[in-house]
Each structure stands twice: as C-alpha cells, then as structure tokens.
Amino acid sequence: MNLKTIATACLITALSAAALPALAQDKAASESYSYGTHLDIDKVISLTEDGGQTCGLVNAQITYVDSMGEKKALTYLKHGASCNNEGS
C-alpha cells in the first residue's frame, strides 16, 4: 500500500466515526443496570418488559430523557407483571 491509500482509508474511517453519534442520536443506546448505577432520569418515555405469562424475573427496559436532554435506555431485571395476579 502506498501512503495516499493509507491516508484515504484513515480519512474515511475518521469521517465515518464522527457521523455515528449523529446517526445514533434518535435511538437510545441501552445500558444494563447494576447495583449502584447513577440514575439521571428527568422524564420517562416508556417502560417495557418481555412479554409472556412468565411469573419470575423478566428483562425490562426504561427509555427516558436525562437532565441534559439526552434520550437514554436502561435494561434491568424485574418480576413479571403476571406475578402480581398470583394468589388473588
């Protein structure tokens, strides 16, 4: 490879990497909750959980806007909603 080819490849890579945040701005990248995670939730957009009639731990996700106005998502484990109806 010559220097011009390497420079062009580096430039394309740098421009592509710079464009990723703009493309991902609409979609909130989901991070997983762990004990001690600092939560900065200004407004909740949605709460979802895995479907089904499972009584036990299920995956859930909260999509929210933080105090800086950024849309974020957090996944966590919770007891399924069908567990609330058990024994009634």
Backbone as CSV, one residue per row, in Angstrom:
resi,resn,N_x,N_y,N_z,CA_x,CA_y,CA_z,C_x,C_y,C_z
1,MET,0.844,-1.188,0.000,0.000,0.000,0.000,0.881,1.240,0.000
2,ASN,0.414,2.231,-0.671,1.180,3.462,-0.642,0.580,4.434,0.368
3,LEU,1.261,5.506,0.622,0.871,6.478,1.642,-0.481,7.128,1.331
4,LYS,-0.753,7.375,0.057,-2.016,8.008,-0.343,-3.203,7.098,-0.013
5,THR,-3.075,5.805,-0.243,-4.142,4.847,0.054,-4.400,4.767,1.557
6,ILE,-3.324,4.735,2.329,-3.465,4.679,3.787,-4.113,5.952,4.317
7,ALA,-3.702,7.107,3.809,-4.272,8.386,4.249,-5.757,8.465,3.912
8,THR,-6.118,7.985,2.726,-7.529,7.991,2.322,-8.350,7.074,3.217
9,ALA,-7.830,5.909,3.524,-8.540,4.972,4.403,-8.713,5.558,5.791
10,CYS,-7.690,6.224,6.309,-7.789,6.855,7.635,-8.824,7.975,7.632
11,LEU,-8.845,8.775,6.571,-9.811,9.872,6.476,-11.240,9.344,6.429
12,ILE,-11.475,8.310,5.650,-12.818,7.720,5.549,-13.244,7.146,6.896
13,THR,-12.326,6.472,7.583,-12.628,5.904,8.898,-12.963,7.008,9.899
14,ALA,-12.188,8.076,9.902,-12.430,9.181,10.835,-13.772,9.853,10.560
15,LEU,-14.092,10.073,9.308,-15.375,10.698,8.969,-16.546,9.790,9.327
16,SER,-16.397,8.497,9.121,-17.448,7.557,9.474,-17.675,7.532,10.978
17,ALA,-16.595,7.530,11.744,-16.702,7.509,13.205,-17.343,8.788,13.724
18,ALA,-17.074,9.909,13.085,-17.666,11.177,13.508,-19.159,11.229,13.203
19,ALA,-19.593,10.503,12.188,-21.010,10.518,11.809,-21.855,9.602,12.677
20,LEU,-21.256,8.639,13.365,-22.022,7.680,14.164,-22.863,8.322,15.252
21,PRO,-22.359,9.269,16.040,-23.223,9.874,17.065,-24.456,10.554,16.485
22,ALA,-24.312,11.172,15.332,-25.464,11.823,14.702,-26.496,10.801,14.262
23,LEU,-26.037,9.661,13.756,-26.966,8.618,13.338,-27.644,7.965,14.529
24,ALA,-26.945,7.844,15.634,-27.467,7.154,16.806,-28.252,8.071,17.723
25,GLN,-28.311,9.348,17.419,-28.967,10.302,18.307,-30.437,9.977,18.516
26,ASP,-31.111,9.498,17.479,-32.528,9.181,17.600,-32.774,7.908,18.398
27,LYS,-31.870,6.970,18.313,-32.026,5.712,19.038,-31.199,5.772,20.310
28,ALA,-31.820,5.443,21.403,-31.109,5.444,22.679,-30.351,4.136,22.826
29,ALA,-29.059,4.236,23.056,-28.265,3.040,23.313,-28.619,2.542,24.707
30,SER,-28.880,1.282,24.816,-29.305,0.722,26.083,-28.110,0.235,26.886
31,GLU,-28.043,0.650,28.132,-27.034,0.121,29.028,-27.733,-0.732,30.074
32,SER,-27.006,-1.623,30.690,-27.584,-2.512,31.687,-27.422,-1.930,33.080
33,TYR,-28.465,-2.046,33.877,-28.424,-1.556,35.249,-27.635,-2.527,36.117
34,SER,-26.838,-1.978,36.991,-26.188,-2.769,38.026,-26.290,-1.969,39.322
35,TYR,-26.185,-2.671,40.433,-26.320,-2.021,41.728,-25.362,-0.843,41.814
36,GLY,-25.887,0.302,42.181,-25.070,1.494,42.326,-25.034,2.367,41.084
37,THR,-25.697,1.958,39.996,-25.732,2.786,38.792,-26.412,4.107,39.112
38,HIS,-25.754,5.215,38.770,-26.352,6.537,38.991,-27.447,6.756,37.953
39,LEU,-28.636,7.054,38.421,-29.768,7.283,37.520,-30.057,8.774,37.446
40,ASP,-30.020,9.323,36.245,-30.312,10.733,35.995,-31.523,10.790,35.073
41,ILE,-32.706,10.571,35.650,-33.938,10.487,34.859,-34.748,11.759,35.068
42,ASP,-34.912,12.521,33.989,-35.716,13.739,34.049,-37.157,13.453,33.629
43,LYS,-37.331,12.630,32.585,-38.671,12.312,32.089,-38.679,10.892,31.531
44,VAL,-39.625,10.075,31.967,-39.762,8.708,31.462,-40.553,8.740,30.159
45,ILE,-40.021,8.085,29.148,-40.701,7.996,27.856,-41.510,6.710,27.776
46,SER,-40.896,5.585,28.173,-41.623,4.314,28.131,-41.007,3.303,29.085
47,LEU,-41.855,2.362,29.517,-41.447,1.216,30.323,-41.945,-0.022,29.606
48,THR,-41.052,-0.956,29.302,-41.451,-2.181,28.620,-40.820,-3.378,29.324
49,GLU,-41.417,-4.545,29.107,-40.831,-5.782,29.614,-41.122,-6.888,28.623
50,ASP,-40.315,-7.952,28.708,-40.538,-9.100,27.834,-41.948,-9.615,28.034
51,GLY,-42.617,-9.965,26.946,-43.983,-10.454,27.013,-44.055,-11.885,27.504
52,GLY,-45.272,-12.365,27.621,-45.470,-13.742,28.052,-46.141,-13.804,29.409
53,GLN,-46.472,-14.995,29.803,-47.164,-15.218,31.070,-46.200,-15.718,32.136
54,THR,-44.956,-15.321,32.041,-43.940,-15.788,32.967,-44.063,-15.082,34.309
55,CYS,-44.122,-15.881,35.356,-44.064,-15.329,36.703,-42.651,-15.602,37.208
56,GLY,-41.881,-14.596,37.312,-40.477,-14.709,37.703,-39.737,-13.515,37.157
57,LEU,-38.438,-13.604,37.076,-37.643,-12.500,36.570,-37.762,-12.391,35.060
58,VAL,-37.983,-11.178,34.587,-38.052,-10.896,33.159,-37.167,-9.696,32.862
59,ASN,-36.751,-9.582,31.620,-35.998,-8.407,31.184,-36.957,-7.252,30.971
60,ALA,-36.569,-6.077,31.448,-37.382,-4.878,31.277,-36.482,-3.750,30.795
61,GLN,-37.096,-2.709,30.227,-36.332,-1.568,29.742,-37.093,-0.281,30.026
62,ILE,-36.362,0.722,30.483,-36.916,2.059,30.644,-36.210,2.957,29.638
63,THR,-36.995,3.704,28.890,-36.459,4.702,27.973,-36.806,6.054,28.576
64,TYR,-35.808,6.933,28.668,-36.003,8.193,29.377,-35.140,9.298,28.790
65,VAL,-35.410,10.517,29.256,-34.599,11.681,28.918,-33.889,12.099,30.192
66,ASP,-32.575,12.315,30.102,-31.827,12.719,31.297,-31.873,14.243,31.471
67,SER,-31.225,14.760,32.505,-31.275,16.189,32.807,-30.594,17.052,31.751
68,MET,-29.795,16.437,30.878,-29.147,17.166,29.788,-29.963,17.104,28.498
69,GLY,-31.130,16.450,28.548,-31.995,16.345,27.378,-31.640,15.211,26.441
70,GLU,-30.751,14.312,26.852,-30.362,13.181,26.011,-31.283,11.994,26.259
71,LYS,-31.703,11.345,25.173,-32.558,10.166,25.269,-31.682,8.964,25.574
72,LYS,-32.048,8.193,26.597,-31.274,7.027,27.003,-32.208,5.867,27.312
73,ALA,-31.634,4.676,27.397,-32.398,3.477,27.743,-31.573,2.657,28.721
74,LEU,-32.271,1.982,29.618,-31.621,1.162,30.630,-32.368,-0.156,30.734
75,THR,-31.654,-1.260,30.636,-32.282,-2.573,30.797,-32.006,-3.083,32.203
76,TYR,-32.958,-3.835,32.727,-32.844,-4.353,34.086,-33.733,-5.581,34.232
77,LEU,-33.578,-6.298,35.335,-34.424,-7.449,35.638,-35.494,-7.049,36.641
78,LYS,-36.690,-7.591,36.478,-37.789,-7.330,37.414,-38.712,-8.537,37.442
79,HIS,-39.578,-8.567,38.437,-40.589,-9.624,38.480,-41.631,-9.332,37.414
80,GLY,-42.034,-10.366,36.686,-43.014,-10.193,35.623,-44.351,-9.701,36.160
81,ALA,-45.059,-8.942,35.324,-46.347,-8.362,35.716,-47.364,-9.449,36.054
82,SER,-47.249,-10.628,35.441,-48.209,-11.697,35.728,-48.064,-12.219,37.156
83,CYS,-46.923,-11.963,37.811,-46.732,-12.393,39.202,-47.660,-11.642,40.152
84,ASN,-48.049,-10.439,39.775,-48.911,-9.639,40.638,-50.307,-10.234,40.775
85,ASN,-50.686,-11.084,39.836,-52.027,-11.680,39.851,-52.045,-13.031,40.557
86,GLU,-50.888,-13.544,40.943,-50.817,-14.854,41.593,-51.440,-14.800,42.978
87,GLY,-52.217,-15.783,43.313,-52.778,-15.913,44.658,-53.920,-14.984,44.970
88,SER,-54.510,-14.331,43.983,-55.639,-13.457,44.274,-56.948,-14.070,43.885
